[in-house]
Amino acid sequence: MPFADMPFPLGISLILASIFYVVALVLALVRVVRGPTAFDRIVALDLIAALCLGVIVLFAIHFDQPVFVDAALIIALVGFLGTVAFSRFLERDGGGQ
Amino acid sequence: MMVWIVSFFVLAGAFFGLVAALGVFRMPDLFIRMHAATKAGAFGAALMLLAFAIHFGGLRSWIFSLVIIVFFYLTTPVAAQAIARAAYRRGVAFWEKMGVDRLKESGEIPERSHSKED
C-alpha cells in the first residue's frame, strides 16, 4: 500500500489528485470521441499530453523516484510536434472534417 | 511544513488539469475550448512540476522542473496557434452567440475557406 507510508497531508492529496486526473482524462477522452471536427480532437489530444505530463510527475512524487521526470521532459519537448503536424496537414488539404 | 506546501501544489495542479478538461468538455466552440485547454492545462502541469521540485529539492530537480516549465510554456502557444490558424482557415463554425469576427473585419485574411499560398 504505497499511500500508507506517506506523511499526513501528502497521501490524501495524492489520492485526490489521482482522482482529479482520472476524471480529467475521461472528460478529454469524451471530447476526442465526440468532437464535431478533427480540430476538436486535436485540441483534446494536446490536453491529454499535458495531463499525462502531470500524471508522470505525480507518479514521481508518489513512488519517490525522481528519474521519472525525464519522461516528462521528453513529453514537454516533443509533445507539440504531433499537434503542429496534424494542424498543418489539415490546413492544407482538409483531411475530412 | 514542506509536506503541506507540496500537498497544496499537487492538489492545485491536478485541480487546474481538471478545470482544463472540464472546459474542453463543456465549452461551446473550438476556439473557446482551446482557450481552456492550453492555458489551464499548462498551468496545472507547471504547478505539478513545482511540487516535484519542492518535494525532492536539490539542484538537479529544480533545474529539471524549471527547464520543463520553460519548454512547455514555449511549445504550448505554438501548437495552439497552429490549430487556431488551421481551424480558422478551414472555416470551423464559431459559437452562434459570438456575433463578431474582428479578423475578418480587419481584412487581413481575404477568404476563410481555402488558403491560396502553401
Backbone of each chain as ProteinMPNN parsed JSONL, in Angstrom:
{"seq_chain_A": "MPFADMPFPLGISLILASIFYVVALVLALVRVVRGPTAFDRIVALDLIAALCLGVIVLFAIHFDQPVFVDAALIIALVGFLGTVAFSRFLERDGGGQ", "coords_chain_A": {"N_chain_A": [[0.859, -1.21, 0.0], [1.096, 1.825, -1.152], [0.281, 4.38, -0.401], [0.174, 4.487, 2.311], [2.517, 4.907, 3.764], [3.121, 7.534, 3.381], [3.678, 10.916, 4.562], [1.286, 12.877, 6.558], [-0.583, 14.969, 5.114], [0.104, 14.547, 2.51], [-0.398, 11.979, 1.426], [-3.212, 11.868, 1.297], [-3.691, 14.025, -0.433], [-2.423, 13.109, -2.687], [-4.03, 10.95, -3.401], [-6.43, 12.329, -3.923], [-5.579, 13.962, -6.033], [-5.011, 12.023, -7.944], [-7.587, 11.085, -8.441], [-8.72, 13.402, -9.531], [-7.175, 13.591, -11.868], [-7.935, 11.27, -13.209], [-10.659, 11.769, -13.723], [-10.371, 14.043, -15.322], [-8.96, 13.014, -17.519], [-10.865, 11.264, -18.525], [-12.905, 13.039, -19.285], [-11.59, 14.544, -21.285], [-11.158, 12.475, -23.065], [-13.738, 11.845, -23.811], [-14.297, 14.118, -25.282], [-12.51, 13.708, -27.365], [-13.625, 11.454, -28.612], [-16.156, 12.426, -29.315], [-15.935, 14.89, -30.559], [-16.92, 17.461, -32.833], [-15.47, 18.349, -35.122], [-12.277, 17.58, -36.708], [-10.407, 19.212, -35.546], [-11.226, 19.677, -32.949], [-10.685, 17.218, -31.847], [-7.908, 17.207, -32.031], [-7.228, 19.284, -30.275], [-8.148, 18.188, -27.879], [-6.471, 15.97, -27.688], [-4.025, 17.205, -27.39], [-4.415, 18.355, -24.9], [-4.576, 15.987, -23.451], [-1.949, 15.103, -23.612], [-0.709, 17.053, -22.008], [-1.946, 16.454, -19.587], [-0.943, 13.902, -19.182], [1.716, 14.492, -18.7], [1.443, 15.702, -16.199], [0.524, 13.45, -14.771], [2.735, 11.771, -14.852], [4.571, 13.224, -13.34], [3.216, 13.173, -10.942], [3.383, 10.427, -10.38], [6.147, 10.295, -10.004], [6.458, 11.691, -7.596], [4.904, 10.087, -5.986], [5.94, 7.423, -6.017], [8.464, 7.993, -5.183], [10.613, 8.385, -6.941], [12.758, 10.225, -8.553], [13.72, 10.045, -11.166], [11.711, 9.619, -12.954], [10.89, 11.949, -14.06], [12.303, 12.499, -16.315], [10.906, 11.416, -18.477], [8.791, 13.188, -18.495], [10.106, 15.459, -19.322], [10.717, 14.747, -21.974], [8.139, 14.553, -23.03], [7.304, 17.214, -22.796], [9.061, 18.361, -24.573], [8.703, 17.213, -27.182], [6.008, 16.852, -27.464], [4.36, 18.726, -28.649], [4.853, 18.544, -31.324], [3.381, 16.646, -32.783], [0.85, 17.789, -32.668], [1.245, 20.191, -34.091], [1.962, 19.125, -36.582], [-0.347, 17.699, -37.341], [-2.18, 19.843, -37.517], [-1.077, 21.402, -39.534], [-1.282, 19.631, -41.661], [-4.073, 19.307, -41.859], [-4.773, 21.898, -42.438], [-3.845, 22.205, -45.011], [-4.982, 20.288, -46.911], [-7.514, 19.628, -46.007], [-8.425, 16.837, -45.178], [-10.721, 15.748, -44.282], [-13.44, 16.547, -42.332]], "CA_chain_A": [[0.0, 0.0, 0.0], [2.067, 2.918, -1.23], [-0.189, 5.63, 0.18], [0.119, 4.426, 3.77], [3.726, 5.408, 4.406], [3.319, 8.947, 3.096], [3.281, 11.797, 5.663], [-0.17, 13.013, 6.621], [-1.477, 15.528, 4.073], [0.548, 14.226, 1.149], [-1.081, 10.786, 0.932], [-4.591, 12.235, 0.949], [-3.723, 14.889, -1.613], [-2.056, 12.315, -3.867], [-5.227, 10.207, -3.814], [-7.373, 13.269, -4.536], [-5.047, 14.388, -7.332], [-5.202, 10.915, -8.89], [-8.999, 11.079, -8.863], [-8.899, 14.553, -10.433], [-6.588, 13.307, -13.178], [-8.747, 10.268, -13.903], [-11.859, 12.436, -14.248], [-9.967, 14.937, -16.402], [-8.634, 12.227, -18.713], [-12.112, 10.733, -19.103], [-13.609, 14.138, -19.967], [-10.886, 14.837, -22.534], [-11.353, 11.353, -23.993], [-15.088, 12.004, -24.368], [-14.221, 15.129, -26.348], [-11.828, 13.097, -28.516], [-14.557, 10.58, -29.323], [-17.378, 13.077, -29.743], [-15.694, 16.193, -31.148], [-17.563, 17.575, -34.146], [-14.478, 18.439, -36.188], [-10.988, 16.971, -36.372], [-9.628, 20.142, -34.726], [-11.586, 19.429, -31.552], [-9.953, 16.032, -31.39], [-6.501, 17.556, -31.836], [-7.121, 20.062, -29.039], [-8.311, 17.282, -26.738], [-5.272, 15.132, -27.576], [-2.991, 18.063, -26.832], [-4.685, 18.427, -23.461], [-4.243, 14.692, -22.855], [-0.495, 15.081, -23.441], [-0.386, 17.859, -20.82], [-2.385, 15.71, -18.401], [-0.005, 12.795, -18.978], [2.893, 15.062, -18.041], [1.105, 15.812, -14.785], [0.425, 12.122, -14.162], [4.096, 11.251, -14.678], [5.165, 13.916, -12.189], [2.523, 12.615, -9.771], [3.991, 9.125, -10.094], [7.49, 10.516, -9.478], [6.333, 12.022, -6.171], [4.233, 9.001, -5.287], [6.843, 6.286, -5.85], [9.737, 8.503, -4.693], [11.602, 8.131, -7.995], [12.868, 11.466, -9.333], [14.128, 9.856, -12.567], [10.541, 9.573, -13.826], [10.628, 13.244, -14.677], [12.911, 12.518, -17.646], [9.832, 11.2, -19.443], [8.034, 14.439, -18.58], [10.893, 16.372, -20.165], [10.545, 14.358, -23.378], [6.78, 14.934, -23.468], [7.249, 18.667, -22.96], [9.86, 18.796, -25.726], [8.232, 16.765, -28.493], [4.567, 16.617, -27.486], [3.633, 19.654, -29.508], [5.147, 18.33, -32.747], [2.247, 15.964, -33.387], [-0.236, 18.75, -32.825], [1.558, 21.096, -35.205], [1.93, 18.375, -37.843], [-1.749, 17.451, -37.682], [-2.897, 21.05, -37.924], [-0.584, 21.81, -40.854], [-1.86, 18.707, -42.637], [-5.498, 19.603, -42.048], [-4.912, 23.207, -43.056], [-3.523, 22.19, -46.441], [-5.933, 19.623, -47.805], [-8.759, 19.209, -45.38], [-8.318, 15.612, -44.431], [-12.03, 15.291, -43.838], [-13.811, 17.034, -41.016]], "C_chain_A": [[0.876, 1.234, 0.0], [1.583, 4.201, -0.569], [0.023, 5.662, 1.689], [1.347, 5.043, 4.408], [4.052, 6.844, 4.025], [3.026, 9.75, 4.37], [1.874, 12.336, 5.472], [-0.85, 13.715, 5.447], [-1.111, 15.054, 2.679], [-0.169, 12.995, 0.593], [-2.494, 11.09, 0.482], [-4.607, 13.056, -0.333], [-3.272, 14.132, -2.854], [-3.246, 11.494, -4.351], [-6.213, 11.13, -4.526], [-6.89, 13.716, -5.913], [-5.191, 13.285, -8.37], [-6.642, 10.86, -9.381], [-9.27, 12.229, -9.833], [-8.364, 14.222, -11.829], [-7.404, 12.258, -13.933], [-9.986, 10.913, -14.509], [-11.499, 13.333, -15.431], [-9.651, 14.161, -17.673], [-9.89, 11.658, -19.354], [-12.858, 11.829, -19.856], [-12.929, 14.487, -21.291], [-11.089, 13.722, -23.551], [-12.752, 11.392, -24.601], [-15.079, 13.044, -25.481], [-13.491, 14.571, -27.568], [-12.803, 12.238, -29.306], [-15.655, 11.388, -29.989], [-17.157, 14.298, -30.617], [-16.226, 16.358, -32.556], [-16.554, 17.633, -35.294], [-13.19, 17.745, -35.745], [-10.175, 17.893, -35.471], [-9.955, 19.99, -33.252], [-10.831, 18.233, -31.01], [-8.484, 16.353, -31.15], [-6.308, 18.348, -30.551], [-7.22, 19.149, -27.822], [-7.089, 16.379, -26.579], [-4.093, 15.925, -27.014], [-3.162, 18.197, -25.319], [-4.338, 17.111, -22.775], [-2.733, 14.562, -22.676], [-0.084, 15.876, -22.209], [-0.795, 17.128, -19.547], [-1.46, 14.531, -18.121], [1.286, 13.283, -18.339], [2.638, 15.212, -16.548], [1.047, 14.472, -14.088], [1.81, 11.53, -13.923], [4.767, 11.914, -13.481], [4.513, 13.431, -10.89], [3.101, 11.256, -9.386], [5.391, 9.293, -9.508], [7.435, 10.859, -7.994], [5.841, 10.808, -5.388], [5.181, 7.829, -5.01], [8.251, 6.698, -5.451], [10.876, 8.209, -5.67], [11.771, 9.385, -8.847], [13.282, 11.256, -10.786], [12.923, 9.791, -13.495], [10.341, 10.871, -14.594], [11.375, 13.398, -16.013], [11.86, 12.309, -18.732], [8.981, 12.455, -19.597], [8.775, 15.458, -19.442], [10.704, 16.041, -21.641], [9.159, 14.753, -23.877], [6.692, 16.434, -23.696], [8.002, 19.111, -24.201], [9.206, 18.433, -27.05], [6.725, 16.585, -28.555], [3.814, 17.521, -28.429], [3.848, 19.379, -30.995], [4.001, 17.624, -33.456], [1.083, 16.896, -33.636], [0.003, 19.678, -34.013], [1.478, 20.365, -36.539], [0.499, 18.1, -38.283], [-2.431, 18.712, -38.182], [-2.38, 21.562, -39.261], [-1.185, 20.932, -41.947], [-3.325, 19.046, -42.906], [-5.704, 20.967, -42.685], [-4.723, 23.114, -44.558], [-4.611, 21.522, -47.27], [-7.112, 19.008, -47.062], [-8.616, 17.965, -44.56], [-9.641, 15.111, -43.905], [-12.352, 15.809, -42.457], [-14.813, 16.095, -40.392]], "O_chain_A": [[1.354, 1.65, 1.056], [2.407, 5.041, -0.204], [0.049, 6.737, 2.288], [1.249, 5.643, 5.479], [5.147, 7.325, 4.315], [2.21, 9.319, 5.184], [1.32, 12.27, 4.374], [-1.675, 13.069, 4.801], [-1.925, 15.147, 1.759], [-0.513, 12.968, -0.588], [-2.931, 10.636, -0.576], [-5.431, 12.82, -1.216], [-3.687, 14.468, -3.963], [-3.458, 11.349, -5.555], [-6.761, 10.789, -5.574], [-7.683, 13.836, -6.847], [-5.461, 13.561, -9.539], [-6.903, 10.623, -10.56], [-9.964, 12.054, -10.835], [-9.001, 14.525, -12.838], [-7.549, 12.342, -15.153], [-10.332, 10.647, -15.661], [-12.227, 13.382, -16.422], [-10.019, 14.579, -18.771], [-9.982, 11.574, -20.579], [-13.387, 11.586, -20.941], [-13.601, 14.701, -22.3], [-11.181, 13.979, -24.752], [-12.941, 11.023, -25.76], [-15.758, 12.886, -26.496], [-13.826, 14.93, -28.697], [-12.812, 12.284, -30.536], [-16.052, 11.077, -31.112], [-18.062, 14.715, -31.34], [-16.012, 15.487, -33.399], [-16.776, 17.017, -36.336], [-13.029, 17.375, -34.582], [-9.337, 17.417, -34.705], [-9.083, 20.149, -32.397], [-10.392, 18.23, -29.86], [-7.877, 15.853, -30.204], [-5.346, 18.121, -29.817], [-6.476, 19.308, -26.855], [-6.707, 16.054, -25.455], [-3.273, 15.395, -26.265], [-2.193, 18.157, -24.561], [-3.857, 17.112, -21.641], [-2.279, 13.973, -21.695], [0.781, 15.443, -21.448], [-0.082, 17.174, -18.544], [-1.216, 14.193, -16.963], [1.887, 12.576, -17.529], [3.499, 14.894, -15.727], [1.472, 14.353, -12.939], [2.037, 10.864, -12.913], [5.449, 11.251, -12.699], [5.181, 13.297, -9.865], [3.285, 10.969, -8.204], [5.789, 8.536, -8.622], [8.261, 10.382, -7.215], [6.3, 10.538, -4.277], [5.216, 7.307, -3.896], [9.145, 5.854, -5.383], [11.973, 7.829, -5.26], [10.997, 9.592, -9.782], [13.207, 12.196, -11.577], [13.086, 9.896, -14.711], [9.702, 10.89, -15.646], [11.102, 14.336, -16.762], [11.913, 12.948, -19.784], [8.503, 12.756, -20.691], [8.163, 16.22, -20.191], [10.549, 16.941, -22.468], [9.011, 15.228, -25.003], [6.082, 16.885, -24.665], [7.645, 20.112, -24.822], [9.157, 19.265, -27.956], [6.203, 16.2, -29.601], [2.763, 17.152, -28.953], [3.122, 19.909, -31.836], [3.678, 17.955, -34.597], [0.411, 16.818, -34.665], [-0.889, 19.923, -34.825], [0.983, 20.919, -37.52], [0.167, 18.249, -39.459], [-3.177, 18.669, -39.16], [-3.154, 22.104, -40.05], [-1.55, 21.416, -43.019], [-3.759, 19.068, -44.058], [-6.69, 21.182, -43.391], [-5.359, 23.852, -45.31], [-5.113, 22.115, -48.225], [-7.636, 17.971, -47.469], [-8.682, 18.035, -43.333], [-9.677, 14.139, -43.151], [-11.617, 15.542, -41.506], [-15.26, 16.327, -39.268]]}, "seq_chain_B": "MMVWIVSFFVLAGAFFGLVAALGVFRMPDLFIRMHAATKAGAFGAALMLLAFAIHFGGLRSWIFSLVIIVFFYLTTPVAAQAIARAAYRRGVAFWEKMGVDRLKESGEIPERSHSKED", "coords_chain_B": {"N_chain_B": [[5.943, 21.101, 7.446], [7.004, 21.561, 4.845], [5.797, 19.412, 3.61], [3.132, 20.134, 3.602], [3.149, 22.271, 1.798], [3.938, 20.971, -0.553], [1.765, 19.23, -0.837], [-0.284, 21.081, -1.243], [0.499, 22.194, -3.724], [0.396, 19.934, -5.375], [-2.333, 19.273, -5.26], [-3.42, 21.641, -6.313], [-2.341, 21.659, -8.898], [-3.463, 19.316, -10.028], [-6.103, 20.068, -9.815], [-6.26, 22.24, -11.589], [-5.728, 20.885, -13.959], [-8.052, 19.351, -14.079], [-9.922, 21.389, -14.363], [-9.212, 22.352, -16.87], [-9.843, 20.121, -18.479], [-12.562, 19.998, -18.012], [-13.352, 22.401, -19.19], [-12.712, 21.824, -21.864], [-14.545, 19.848, -22.259], [-17.047, 21.093, -21.888], [-17.298, 23.64, -23.101], [-18.604, 25.784, -25.73], [-17.466, 25.958, -28.317], [-14.849, 25.575, -30.725], [-12.651, 27.362, -30.535], [-12.971, 28.584, -28.061], [-12.806, 26.35, -26.466], [-10.161, 25.686, -26.901], [-8.9, 27.771, -25.648], [-9.411, 27.151, -22.933], [-8.078, 24.658, -22.77], [-5.312, 25.055, -23.418], [-4.342, 27.124, -21.718], [-5.146, 26.568, -18.964], [-4.358, 23.897, -18.816], [-1.531, 23.982, -19.211], [-0.856, 25.515, -17.017], [-1.61, 23.877, -14.877], [0.161, 21.701, -15.245], [2.566, 23.042, -14.78], [2.3, 23.72, -12.072], [2.315, 21.15, -10.942], [4.946, 20.412, -11.559], [6.356, 22.244, -10.03], [5.654, 21.315, -7.508], [6.939, 18.851, -7.599], [9.667, 19.721, -7.664], [9.894, 21.062, -5.197], [9.391, 18.967, -3.468], [11.462, 17.034, -3.876], [13.768, 18.578, -3.859], [17.157, 19.926, -4.079], [19.649, 20.611, -6.614], [19.477, 19.39, -9.14], [16.794, 18.549, -9.429], [15.432, 21.009, -9.305], [16.479, 22.309, -11.58], [15.644, 20.579, -13.619], [12.847, 20.747, -13.347], [12.352, 23.497, -13.774], [13.349, 23.786, -16.364], [11.619, 22.117, -17.792], [9.206, 23.467, -17.357], [9.719, 25.899, -18.666], [10.124, 25.035, -21.343], [7.666, 23.89, -21.831], [5.936, 26.055, -21.642], [6.92, 27.424, -23.804], [6.3, 25.809, -26.016], [3.565, 25.185, -25.982], [1.932, 27.519, -26.769], [2.727, 27.622, -29.451], [1.661, 25.28, -30.593], [-1.054, 25.775, -30.096], [-1.492, 28.071, -31.605], [-1.035, 27.064, -34.165], [-3.16, 25.226, -34.435], [-5.372, 26.959, -34.189], [-5.049, 28.676, -36.354], [-5.209, 26.898, -38.533], [-7.817, 25.903, -38.142], [-9.345, 28.216, -38.375], [-8.841, 28.925, -41.012], [-9.897, 26.729, -42.35], [-12.509, 27.163, -41.913], [-14.0, 26.506, -39.579], [-16.922, 26.421, -37.584], [-18.051, 29.224, -35.693], [-19.143, 29.922, -32.295], [-22.622, 30.471, -32.03], [-23.515, 32.647, -30.606], [-21.503, 34.459, -30.603], [-20.988, 36.488, -32.586], [-19.202, 38.448, -33.6], [-16.398, 39.066, -35.686], [-13.39, 39.923, -35.639], [-11.083, 39.507, -37.058], [-11.892, 38.994, -39.648], [-13.114, 41.409, -40.207], [-10.935, 43.101, -40.216], [-9.731, 42.559, -42.605], [-7.356, 41.286, -43.217], [-7.173, 38.602, -43.733], [-8.198, 37.365, -46.623], [-10.022, 35.365, -47.576], [-11.948, 32.732, -46.147], [-12.206, 30.041, -46.434], [-10.488, 28.593, -48.155], [-6.986, 28.264, -48.52], [-4.643, 30.136, -50.339], [-1.811, 30.5, -50.727], [0.835, 28.234, -49.915]], "CA_chain_B": [[5.668, 22.353, 6.724], [7.26, 21.337, 3.418], [4.813, 18.451, 3.118], [1.88, 20.856, 3.324], [3.314, 23.055, 0.558], [3.908, 20.022, -1.677], [0.381, 18.766, -0.996], [-1.073, 22.147, -1.856], [0.823, 22.333, -5.148], [-0.12, 18.75, -6.083], [-3.789, 19.406, -5.405], [-3.731, 22.749, -7.215], [-2.029, 21.252, -10.27], [-4.484, 18.382, -10.513], [-7.366, 20.804, -9.957], [-6.256, 23.002, -12.839], [-5.911, 19.926, -15.045], [-9.473, 19.006, -14.139], [-10.638, 22.547, -14.91], [-8.961, 22.388, -18.312], [-10.622, 19.068, -19.146], [-13.97, 20.394, -17.931], [-13.561, 23.401, -20.218], [-12.733, 21.159, -23.172], [-15.771, 19.062, -22.364], [-18.3, 21.825, -21.779], [-17.358, 24.923, -23.815], [-19.44, 25.593, -26.905], [-16.86, 26.342, -29.588], [-13.471, 25.084, -30.77], [-11.668, 28.363, -30.108], [-13.125, 28.764, -26.609], [-12.271, 25.13, -25.866], [-8.709, 25.729, -26.941], [-8.531, 28.705, -24.587], [-9.364, 26.411, -21.669], [-7.129, 23.543, -22.774], [-3.905, 25.434, -23.427], [-3.921, 27.932, -20.552], [-5.29, 25.863, -17.693], [-3.561, 22.678, -18.855], [-0.122, 24.299, -18.991], [-0.678, 25.999, -15.636], [-1.665, 22.717, -13.996], [1.422, 20.958, -15.363], [3.618, 23.827, -14.132], [2.161, 23.574, -10.624], [2.787, 19.817, -10.57], [6.409, 20.38, -11.614], [6.845, 22.963, -8.849], [5.517, 20.396, -6.375], [8.047, 17.891, -7.735], [10.945, 20.34, -7.294], [9.912, 21.34, -3.757], [9.405, 17.71, -2.734], [12.747, 16.354, -3.925], [14.84, 19.51, -3.546], [18.393, 19.686, -4.806], [19.828, 21.424, -7.825], [19.045, 18.679, -10.338], [15.332, 18.589, -9.512], [14.983, 22.364, -9.646], [16.816, 22.614, -12.974], [14.755, 19.809, -14.49], [11.49, 21.267, -13.296], [12.266, 24.81, -14.422], [13.542, 23.615, -17.81], [10.379, 21.579, -18.37], [8.186, 24.521, -17.357], [10.042, 26.867, -19.727], [9.861, 24.455, -22.666], [6.221, 23.681, -22.009], [5.32, 27.354, -21.94], [7.32, 27.865, -25.142], [5.742, 24.997, -27.099], [2.103, 25.163, -25.97], [1.34, 28.516, -27.663], [2.991, 27.301, -30.857], [0.656, 24.302, -31.007], [-2.386, 26.402, -30.082], [-1.598, 28.973, -32.745], [-1.167, 26.265, -35.393], [-4.528, 24.698, -34.515], [-6.342, 28.031, -34.405], [-4.899, 29.17, -37.725], [-5.758, 25.905, -39.461], [-9.267, 25.818, -37.982], [-9.963, 29.422, -38.929], [-8.77, 28.883, -42.477], [-10.796, 25.705, -42.867], [-13.889, 27.581, -41.735], [-14.723, 25.881, -38.468], [-18.002, 27.327, -37.188], [-17.982, 29.882, -34.394], [-20.336, 29.872, -31.449], [-23.588, 31.364, -32.687], [-23.746, 33.859, -29.813], [-20.329, 35.311, -30.553], [-21.517, 37.661, -33.274], [-18.227, 39.403, -34.126], [-15.192, 38.416, -36.204], [-12.5, 41.068, -35.854], [-10.061, 39.185, -38.055], [-12.483, 39.179, -40.978], [-13.35, 42.842, -40.389], [-9.694, 43.807, -40.485], [-9.403, 42.364, -43.998], [-6.024, 40.75, -43.44], [-7.351, 37.291, -44.329], [-9.249, 37.672, -47.589], [-11.097, 34.388, -47.645], [-11.858, 31.938, -44.947], [-12.397, 28.606, -46.602], [-9.357, 27.948, -48.797], [-5.766, 29.056, -48.465], [-4.042, 30.169, -51.663], [-0.4, 30.159, -50.59], [1.138, 26.868, -49.454]], "C_chain_B": [[5.849, 22.167, 5.222], [6.236, 20.393, 2.814], [3.502, 19.143, 2.786], [1.982, 21.651, 2.039], [3.244, 22.129, -0.655], [2.487, 19.525, -1.92], [-0.481, 19.818, -1.655], [-0.784, 22.26, -3.349], [0.311, 21.141, -5.954], [-1.619, 18.881, -6.311], [-4.152, 20.513, -6.378], [-3.438, 22.374, -8.666], [-3.063, 20.308, -10.833], [-5.819, 19.083, -10.699], [-7.387, 21.61, -11.245], [-6.324, 22.09, -14.059], [-7.363, 19.532, -15.211], [-10.289, 20.147, -14.72], [-10.441, 22.638, -16.417], [-9.786, 21.335, -19.04], [-12.107, 19.39, -19.12], [-14.288, 21.461, -18.974], [-13.612, 22.783, -21.6], [-14.036, 20.378, -23.353], [-17.008, 19.936, -22.539], [-18.398, 23.044, -22.683], [-17.981, 24.748, -25.194], [-18.73, 25.608, -28.248], [-15.399, 25.895, -29.565], [-12.488, 26.086, -30.181], [-11.763, 28.621, -28.612], [-12.593, 27.537, -25.878], [-10.751, 25.161, -25.814], [-8.166, 26.699, -25.902], [-8.417, 27.979, -23.249], [-8.226, 25.397, -21.677], [-5.691, 24.026, -22.651], [-3.518, 26.169, -22.141], [-3.981, 27.13, -19.274], [-4.466, 24.583, -17.675], [-2.092, 22.947, -18.584], [0.11, 24.763, -17.557], [-0.725, 24.835, -14.641], [-0.389, 21.906, -14.041], [2.554, 21.713, -14.673], [3.519, 23.716, -12.612], [2.626, 22.207, -10.15], [4.317, 19.756, -10.571], [7.024, 21.159, -10.459], [6.746, 22.088, -7.607], [6.628, 19.355, -6.393], [9.358, 18.497, -7.231], [11.011, 20.608, -5.794], [10.042, 20.04, -2.971], [10.798, 17.079, -2.718], [13.902, 17.282, -3.58], [16.072, 19.248, -4.395], [18.445, 20.42, -6.129], [19.266, 20.732, -9.058], [17.527, 18.743, -10.5], [14.835, 19.975, -9.9], [15.282, 22.692, -11.1], [15.89, 21.866, -13.922], [13.366, 20.431, -14.519], [11.375, 22.617, -13.99], [12.45, 24.702, -15.936], [12.268, 23.071, -18.461], [9.3, 22.647, -18.419], [8.439, 25.504, -18.499], [9.725, 26.292, -21.109], [8.373, 24.252, -22.897], [5.524, 24.991, -22.33], [5.8, 27.927, -23.264], [6.566, 27.101, -26.231], [4.215, 24.987, -27.118], [1.472, 26.263, -26.828], [1.591, 28.248, -29.136], [1.933, 26.323, -31.38], [-0.724, 24.94, -31.08], [-2.556, 27.33, -31.28], [-1.744, 28.195, -34.051], [-2.588, 25.718, -35.535], [-5.513, 25.803, -34.85], [-6.275, 28.546, -35.831], [-5.511, 28.193, -38.729], [-7.276, 25.85, -39.364], [-9.956, 27.04, -38.562], [-9.947, 29.381, -40.451], [-9.683, 27.825, -43.059], [-12.247, 26.04, -42.591], [-14.651, 26.817, -40.673], [-15.712, 26.892, -37.888], [-17.714, 27.935, -35.827], [-19.216, 29.55, -33.579], [-21.349, 30.88, -31.98], [-23.855, 32.633, -31.894], [-22.555, 34.807, -29.847], [-20.563, 36.608, -31.322], [-20.502, 38.628, -33.832], [-16.99, 38.629, -34.566], [-14.217, 39.516, -36.577], [-11.477, 40.774, -36.936], [-10.616, 39.345, -39.462], [-12.729, 40.651, -41.248], [-12.069, 43.575, -40.739], [-9.226, 43.59, -41.916], [-8.031, 41.777, -44.25], [-6.067, 39.331, -43.976], [-8.498, 37.407, -45.323], [-10.352, 36.641, -47.644], [-10.871, 33.33, -46.592], [-11.849, 30.446, -45.223], [-11.185, 27.924, -47.23], [-8.142, 28.857, -48.718], [-5.075, 28.97, -49.817], [-2.558, 29.809, -51.597], [-0.287, 28.81, -49.899], [-0.045, 25.987, -49.673]], "O_chain_B": [[4.992, 22.548, 4.425], [5.847, 20.544, 1.655], [2.835, 18.791, 1.813], [1.025, 21.71, 1.267], [2.591, 22.438, -1.651], [2.052, 19.41, -3.065], [-1.307, 19.511, -2.515], [-1.705, 22.406, -4.152], [-0.153, 21.307, -7.082], [-2.116, 18.633, -7.41], [-5.075, 20.362, -7.178], [-4.2, 22.73, -9.565], [-3.498, 20.462, -11.974], [-6.581, 18.756, -11.608], [-8.411, 21.665, -11.926], [-6.904, 22.46, -15.079], [-7.856, 19.394, -16.33], [-11.233, 19.919, -15.477], [-11.372, 22.958, -17.155], [-10.363, 21.612, -20.091], [-12.831, 19.099, -20.072], [-15.362, 21.441, -19.576], [-14.447, 23.16, -22.423], [-14.556, 20.265, -24.462], [-17.926, 19.559, -23.267], [-19.512, 23.454, -23.008], [-17.893, 23.665, -25.772], [-19.36, 25.289, -29.256], [-14.783, 25.843, -28.5], [-11.596, 25.713, -29.42], [-10.746, 28.854, -27.96], [-12.003, 27.655, -24.805], [-10.132, 24.731, -24.841], [-7.094, 26.475, -25.34], [-7.445, 28.166, -22.517], [-7.487, 25.288, -20.698], [-4.922, 23.472, -21.866], [-2.485, 25.87, -21.542], [-2.98, 27.015, -18.567], [-3.927, 24.215, -16.631], [-1.465, 22.223, -17.812], [1.136, 24.451, -16.952], [0.036, 24.813, -13.673], [0.103, 21.464, -13.002], [3.413, 21.094, -14.046], [4.542, 23.626, -11.933], [3.253, 22.091, -9.097], [4.917, 19.13, -9.697], [8.086, 20.792, -9.958], [7.633, 22.107, -6.754], [7.191, 19.014, -5.353], [10.079, 17.863, -6.46], [12.058, 20.41, -5.177], [10.712, 19.996, -1.94], [11.266, 16.637, -1.669], [14.92, 16.825, -3.059], [16.033, 18.44, -5.323], [17.417, 20.8, -6.69], [18.659, 21.371, -9.917], [17.035, 18.971, -11.605], [13.928, 20.108, -10.722], [14.449, 23.283, -11.787], [15.406, 22.429, -14.904], [12.781, 20.619, -15.586], [10.411, 22.862, -14.715], [11.805, 25.419, -16.701], [11.884, 23.508, -19.546], [8.558, 22.737, -19.397], [7.515, 25.898, -19.21], [9.131, 26.971, -21.947], [7.878, 24.418, -24.012], [4.633, 25.042, -23.178], [5.159, 28.827, -23.807], [6.225, 27.679, -27.263], [3.624, 24.797, -28.182], [0.536, 25.965, -27.569], [0.77, 28.602, -29.982], [1.383, 26.509, -32.465], [-1.481, 24.681, -32.015], [-3.622, 27.376, -31.895], [-2.486, 28.608, -34.943], [-3.157, 25.742, -36.626], [-6.39, 25.62, -35.694], [-7.303, 28.82, -36.451], [-6.23, 28.591, -39.646], [-7.957, 25.759, -40.385], [-11.021, 26.928, -39.169], [-10.923, 29.756, -41.101], [-10.199, 28.003, -44.162], [-13.137, 25.287, -42.987], [-15.83, 26.513, -40.853], [-15.387, 28.068, -37.72], [-17.206, 27.269, -34.926], [-20.19, 28.985, -34.078], [-20.991, 32.002, -32.337], [-24.37, 33.605, -32.448], [-22.582, 35.85, -29.194], [-20.363, 37.698, -30.785], [-20.902, 39.58, -34.501], [-16.581, 37.666, -33.918], [-14.22, 39.991, -37.712], [-11.047, 41.679, -37.653], [-9.905, 39.78, -40.368], [-12.575, 41.107, -42.381], [-12.099, 44.56, -41.476], [-8.399, 44.359, -42.406], [-7.574, 41.767, -45.393], [-5.11, 38.884, -44.608], [-9.653, 37.535, -44.917], [-11.522, 37.008, -47.75], [-9.736, 33.065, -46.194], [-11.517, 29.659, -44.336], [-10.878, 26.786, -46.877], [-8.26, 30.077, -48.836], [-4.929, 27.886, -50.382], [-2.097, 28.924, -52.319], [-1.272, 28.317, -49.35], [0.002, 24.8, -49.354]]}, "name": "protein", "num_of_chains": 2, "seq": "MPFADMPFPLGISLILASIFYVVALVLALVRVVRGPTAFDRIVALDLIAALCLGVIVLFAIHFDQPVFVDAALIIALVGFLGTVAFSRFLERDGGGQMMVWIVSFFVLAGAFFGLVAALGVFRMPDLFIRMHAATKAGAFGAALMLLAFAIHFGGLRSWIFSLVIIVFFYLTTPVAAQAIARAAYRRGVAFWEKMGVDRLKESGEIPERSHSKED"}
